[in-house]
Every structure is written in C-alpha cells, then in structure tokens.
C-alpha cells in the first residue's frame, strides 16, 4: 500500500499524507512537527521520546506521551538523573509507557549526561542539538525526496554518542530534526508549508 503525498482533511486543509485520518496525528502535524523547539528540557524530552520510538510508530509514542510525562516526572532532567533501581522497577511495570529496560536505562543515563552538561552551562543541550541544523533546502514535493538519514543527523548522532548518549542513532536523530523543527519536511502543497 502506498502512502499518498497529501491528504485533504474534513477541514479542507491539505496535510502531509502520513497524518492519515488520525485526529491526534493531525493535531501534532499542525501544531508541533517542524516547529522550531528550543530549551534543554523540551529537547531532552524529545530525544527521550524519539529513543523510545525506535522500532515503533510515532503514533504509539504520541498517544502515550501523557503517560511518559507523568511517569518520567515531566522529563525534569535533574529528577530523572537521580533515579535509582527502584525507579527503574517502577517504570518497568508502568503500562502507560514502553516498558523496554534498555530504553528506560538509556533515558536515565542520558539525563545524567544532560544534567552534567547544563550544570556547566545552561542551554548547552539546546546549543549542541541546534549546532547540527542543516541549511534550508528546497521543500520536498514527494516522500521519496525526504531522507531517513543525513550528514547532519549522522554528525548529531556521533556528537551525542561521544558524550555517552544512547538510543540516538542517525535515523532517530533525523526524526528528532524533523519533529523539533531543525528541518521542515512538510511537503509542497501542505498547508503548513505555506
């Protein structure tokens, strides 16, 4: 089954075809995807959720995001950095999140690394991530024109891995770049591309 390039919703707006008929996807597409996101905590949350998404569909994470936010204390970096084994076990029985031990441990480890980074200089995670933003490029017209990995996503992945981050592969980091607005992959003809 091929995905249409664009779909027109009940509201008459043309949207990127990945939205389908899902109302939450349409809201996410319209309000968040491709919108520049800044701040250490919001970007840490995005990195964490993108890591949990690896191997799954984004809608799975999006629907569970309220549960993730509650279970992970609003993605407060210092709070998560202080998690212990009891917190890991608490998370492993929380049905509101993806209960993958490696991803839970990676989120805690990534919080510890982030806490150290921003303790030295608040805003450093934001600066680090946005330092890999590619220059603007021509708006894609088809899904075939959107890469899964770019040189910038590979470099961001390598930069984070060098600091000890986990679940930050180049494909995951390109998804982060799309969702956090480092790139704008709304297709030509999508109302958000205007």
N, C-alpha and C positions, 0 to 999 in steps of 0.2 A: 504494500500500500504506500503510495507516495503522498507526502505532505504538501498541501497547497502552499504557494508562496504567501498569499494573503487571504484572509477571510473577512467578510463583512459581518459585523455583529448586529444584533437586534437594534442597536442604537444608530445604525447606519455608518459606523466608523470601520474603516479597513484596518486590520491589525495583522501583525506577523502571524503566519499560519500555525506556528507551534502553540498558540493560545487555544485553538480548537474551540469547543463550546463551554469550557470550564470558566465559571464566573470568577473564581479566585485567581486563575491564571490571567484573565483579562485585567483584573484589578492590579496584579503585580506588574504586568506588561505596561499598563498605562501610567502607573504611579512610581514604580521603582526601577525596572530593568533599563539600564542605560543612563540612569540619572546619576550624576557625579555624587559619590558618597565619601565623606571625609570624617576623620576622627579616629583615634586609636581604638576606642571601644566598639564603634559600629563596624570598623574594618576587621577587628578581631572576631566579632560575631560572624561576619560574612565569611571569613577564612574558615572558621569552625564549621559553619553550616555547609559550605562547599566541600569540606573534608568529609562530613557525614554523607553528603550526596554521592560521593564517588561510588560508582557501580549501581546507583539507583536513579530514579527520575526526580527532577527538581520538584515536581508537584508533591511527591511524597514528603519531602522536607518542608515545603511551604505549608502544607496542611498541618504539619507537626510543629511548626515554628513556635506557636504559643507555648506548647509543652516544653520545647527545648529551652525557651527563655525562662520559664518558671524553674525547670529542673537545674539549669545552669546559672541561677541567681542573676538573671538579666544580663548574662555574659559580662559581669563585672570581673575585670581581669585579676585584680588582687584577691578577690574572694575565691575564684577558681584556682589561682596559683597556690592557695593554701589548702586545697582539697587533700584529703588523706584516703587511706584504703576504705574507710567506712563510707566516704562519699562515692568512691568508685562502686562499691557494692550497692549503695542506694540507687545510683544511676543504672546499674545493670538490671534492676528489677522495675524500673520506671517505664511502663508501657507507652508513655507519651513520646518517647524518643526512640532513635535507632539504637538498640542495645548491642553495640559492637564494642567489645572491650578495647581493641586496638585503637578505635576512633575516640573512645572516651579518654583513654590514657594519652593519646596524642593531643586532645584538646587541653587537658590539664598541663601537659608538658609545654605546649605552645603558649599557654597562659603564663607559665613561669618565665619563659624566654621573653615574652612581650613585657611582662612586669619589670624584668631587669632592663630591657631596652628603654622603656619610657620613664623608669625611675631616674636614669641618667639624663634623659632629655624627653620630656613630654612632647608628643607629636611625632616621635621618631618612626613608629609603625606606619603612620599616615605618609610621612615623607618617603619612607622606604618603598611602600607599595606604589605610590604615585610617581616615584622616580623611574618606574618602568613603563609609564603610559606611553604608547606609541604616538607618533604624529598623526593628525587626522588623515584619513584616506577617503577615497571615493566611496559613496554609500553603496552597499551591496544591493543588487537587483534580484538575486536568486540565492537560495540556501547554499548552492554549490560554491558561491563566492565567499562564504564565511568559513574561515579555517577553524580547525579544532585546536591547533597549536600554532603559536607564532614565535619568532625570535625573542620578542619581549616577554611572552609567557614562560618561555624556557629560561630566560635570564632571571625573571622574578622567582621562579621555582628554585633555581640554583642559589640565588641570593638568600632565600628563606631557609633552604636546606643547610646551607653553610652555617647558618646561625643555630641550627638544630631543630627547626620546624619539621613536622611530619604531616603527611597527607596533603602535600602542597605540590603535586606533580604538575607538569606543564599544561595538561588538558584541564585540570582542576583550576589552575591559575588563569587560564584563558576564560573559563566560565566566570571566575571572580571578576576579571576585567570587564566582561560584558555586564554582569549584574551590578557592579559598583561604578559603572559609567566611565571607566578608563578608555573603553571603546564604545562606539554607538553602532550596533549591528541591526537597528531597525531597518527593515527593507524599504527600498524606494516604493512609495505608494502607501506605506503605513502612515496613519495619522500622526504617530509620534515622531516620524521622520521629518515632519514639516518644521 
